[in-house]
């Protein structure tokens, strides 16, 4: 509102001063169809063009050229009707009129054209009236107006640029502060969640003096994996998924939840549907090809990997269940864990793509 009011005020003031020069010209008219009348009409047209509201603050190149040429034509036409002896301030109305026209040209960021028009006015006056007439006709007034307009325009442009830089710096500072507060909040949430999950286990470790049996050690590993899920699989977790993941680990499966940010934009309802489908897929994987025998077989089953997909694809989450390839001692290993020189082929027990929209799931076993 303030910017619009300021622009309207400036246009109004320029229009008032321009109209005043036309009034002076009307007083000076001696011949209704003479050169002065033609100069008045041309000046009125140019004033209307330069003061017409525009979305772009910079004057078009063609209009700036027309203003310079028009100022020369106005000076030439008005001088032809000058009475002998100068005729006073009324007769030389064209000098301040041209000055106002060129000052507006300078204010609309065409300073070089405005100064070209001033030079043309000085050259015309000096050539036809003599250098001494520059002061008598008030030519230095338009020079001062264009110089003032030029300085103010440069100063306002610099102030606008600085204001934009300060506004950008303020936005960046606010974004940085919001990011820091988000990091701190996220850290506090993770610390609180970790404390709630591990507090009872830590108390048991303290009470037993660190002497844990096999089941307790296994439960500690499950708890560590659950804490890791809270960090790496944030958007892939709800209460049902947590329950099924822990149940799968206790069945001997290794579960990895990897959130790459692909489902952050899903609506809450769709997100809940995807997570419930993920929980059902994990719960339906009984052993994923676990190798267990009575002579030292592996104590762990296969592994399940759930990963979010880029939001540009129609698939939200992929679920992969693999069987372990070989038992060594009491550990079930995979291809990436085999000793050097050993190669085994992993068996895919489940491949499931959970879509972003509610469609029929097509697991492949």
N, C-alpha and C positions, 0 to 999 in steps of 0.2 A: 504494500500500500504506500509506504514512504517513497520507494523508488519511483512508482508511477506518478505520485504527486509531484515529486521533484522534477521529473521529465516534463510534465504538463506545465509546471510553473516556468521552466526555462523557455519552452516553446511560446508560452503566452507573452513573456517579457520580450523575446525577440520579435514577435509579431507586433507588439505595441510600438517598439522602436522603429520597426520597418514601416508601420503605418504612419508614424509621425513624419518620417522622411517623405512619404508620398504626399502628406498634407503640405509640407514645405514646397514640394515640387508643384503642387496644384496652385499655390500662391504665386510661384514664379512663372507659371505658364502665360505666355503672351499670345501664342498662336495655338488654338485647340487642335489643329492637325499638324503641328510642327514637330521638330525632332524631340523636344522635351516630352511631349505626350507619348511618342513612341518609346522613349526611354522609360517613362513611368510604367507603361504597359509591360515592357520587358522586365523591369525590376519587380513588378507585382507577380509576374509568372515565375521568375526565378525564386522569389521569396516563398511562394507557395510550394514549389518543388523541394526546396531545402528544408522547410519546416514541416513537411508532411510526415506524420508519424510512421516510423519504420521499425521492424523487429531487429534489424541490424544497425548497431550504432555507427558503423563505418559507412561513409557516403560512397555510393557506387562511383566507379571511375568515370563513367560517361557523364554523370551529373557534375562531378568536380571539374571536368574539362569544360562543360557548358557554363558553369559559374565563372570561370576565369575569362573565357571568351566573352560572355555576357557582360562582365564588369568593364571590359575594354570597350565594348559597343555602347554601353550606357554612358560612360565618360565621354566618348566621342560625340554622341548625339546631344547630350545635355550641354556640352561646351559650345555647340553651334548657336545656342540661343542665349549665351551669356551676353549681357549688355556691356557696353564699354565701361571700363572702370571697375569691373568685377561684379557689381550689383549686390554686394553684401552676402550675408550668410544664407539668405533664402535662395539666392540664385545659384549658389554652389551646393545645393542639396545633394548632388550626386556623389560628392566626396564622402560624407558620412554614410550615405546609402551603400556605396560600394564597400566601405569599411565594415558595415554590419554584415553584408552578404559574405565577405571573405572571412570575417570572424566566425560566423556560423560554419563555414566550410572547414576552418581550422578545428572548431569544436567537434566536428564530426570526423575527426581523424584523417583529414587530408591537408596536413600542414604545408606540405611542399607546394600544393596548388594554391593555397592561400597566400603564401609568400610570393609565388609567381605573379598572382594578381596585384599584390602590393607593389612589386617592382614595376609592373606595367603601368600602374597608376602614377608612380613617381616619374617614370620615364615620359609618360604623356604630358604630365603637368610641367615638368622641367623643359620639355622640347617646345611646347606651345606657349607657355606662360613665362618661362624663365625659372631659374633655380630660386630666385627670391620669392616667387609666388608659392613655394612649398609651404612656407609658414603662414603667409597671408590667406591661403585657401584652406588651411587646416589639414594638410595631407599627413602630418605626423600623428594626428589623432587616430586614423585607421591603422597606422603602423603600431601604435601602442595597444590598440584593441586586439589586433592579431597576435602580437607578442604575448599579451596577457592570456588570451585564449589558448595559445600554444602551451604556455607554462602550466596553466590550470589543467589542460587535458593530459599533459605528461604526468603531472602530480596525481591526478585522479586515477590514471591508468596504473601508476605505481602503487597507489593505495589499494586499488582493487586487487592487484596481483598479490600484494602482501596479505590482504584479508583472506584471499583464497588459500594462500600458503598456510596462514595461521589456522584456518578452518580445517584444512587437510591434516595439519599436525595435531589439532585437537581430536579429530576423528581417529587418527592412528593411536594417539595416547589412550583414548577411550577403548579402542579395540584391544590394545595391549593390556590395559587394566582388566578388561572383561576376560581376556584369555588367562591372565594370571589368577584372577579370582576363580575361573572355571577349573584351572589346574589345581588350585588349593582345595576347592570344594571336592573335586574328583579324588584327590589324594586322601582327604579326610574320610570320604565315603568308603574308599578301598581299605583304609586303615581300620575303620569301624567294622566293616564286614569281615576283614581278616581276624580282628580281635574276637568277634562273636563266634566265628567258625573254629578258631584254634584255642580258645580259652580253656574249654574243658579238657582238651588233649594236653595242653601245656601243664595244667594242674595235675593231670595224671602222671605226666613225666616227672614233675617235681616230687609228687608224693612217693613215686616208686624209686626215686633216686637215679633215674635214667635206666633202670633195669626193666626193659620191655620184652614181653614174649613175642613170638612170631606174629600172632594175630594183631597185637598192638602196633608192631612195626608196619605191618601191611596197612592197617588203618591210617597210620601216620602218612604213608605214601599216598593213600587215597585222598587224605585231607590236603596234602600239598598239591596234588593234581587239581582238586576243587578250587583251591586258592588261585592256581594258575589259570583256571577257566574264567574266573572273575576278571582277570586282566586281559587275556587274549580273546575271550569269546563273549564279550559284554552283551552285544545285541542278540546273541544266540541263547540267552539264558532266561528262563522263567522257572517257577517252582517245579513244574512238571519235568522240564528238561533236566534240572538239577537232580531230581529224584531218579530219573531213568539213567542218567550218566553214572551216578554213584552205584546204582544197582548193577549196571553193566560192569563197572570196575570190580565190584565184589564177585562177579561171575568169572573174572579172569580176563576181561577185555581191557584194552588200552584205548582211551577215547581222547581225541584232540578236537577242540572247538576253536576255530579260527575266524574271527570277525574282521573282515577287511572293509567294513563300512558300506556294504552293498545294500543293506535293508534299513538303513537309518531313516530313509524318507517314506517308508511304508506307513500307512495309517495304523493306529493301534489295533483295530479289529483284524486287519490283514496280517499284521505282525504276529498277533496271538495265534492265528490260524497256522501260519508257517511254523511257529515254535511247537505247537501241538503236534503237527505232522512230523517234525524232527524228533520229538520225544517218542512218538509211536514207532518211528523207524528204528531208533536206538533200542527201544524195549522189545521190538520184534526180532532183533539179532541175538539169538540165543547164545551161541559160543563162537561164531565166526571161524569155525574150523580149528578149535583148540585141540592140541595134541596132548593127550593125557593117557599114560599107561601105568602099569604097576611096577615098572622097573626104572624109575627115574625119569619119567616123561616130564614135559614142561608144566609148570604151574600157572602159566599165563596163557590166555587164549589169543585171538587175533586182535586186530585194532580197527577202530572206527574213526574216520576223519570227516568232520562236517565243516564246510567252509561257505561263507557268503559269496555271492557272485555280483559282479559289477551291475549297477542299477540300470545300465543301458540294455541289459538282456532280460528276456521274460522269465528267466529262472532266478529264484531268490536264494536258494541254498542247495548245495549238492552234498550228498551223503555217500561215503564210500566205506565198505567193510571188506577187509582183507584177512585172509587166513595166514597164519605163520607157516613158514616153509620147512623148517627143520628144527628138531629139538637137540640141544647140546647140553648135556648134564641136566640141570634143573631150570634152564632158562629157554624160553621160546623165542627164537630170533627170526628176523626178516632179512630180505636181501641186503639192505643197507647195514646190517649188523653181522653179516657172515664173515668168517675169517678170510684173509686174502686168498684168492684162487678158487674159492667156493662160489658157485652160482646156482641159485634156485629160482624157480618161477613162482611168483606169488599168485594166489588164487583169489579172484574177486568173488566174494559171497553176496555182495549187495551194491548196486549202483542206483541211486535215487536222485531225481531232480524235483525239488519242491518249487512249483511255479509261484509267481507273484500274485496271480489271480486264482480264484477258486476253480481249479480244474481237477480232473481225475488224475491221480498220481499213478505213474507207471514204473514201479520198481523193477529192476532187472537183476535176477539172481543167477 
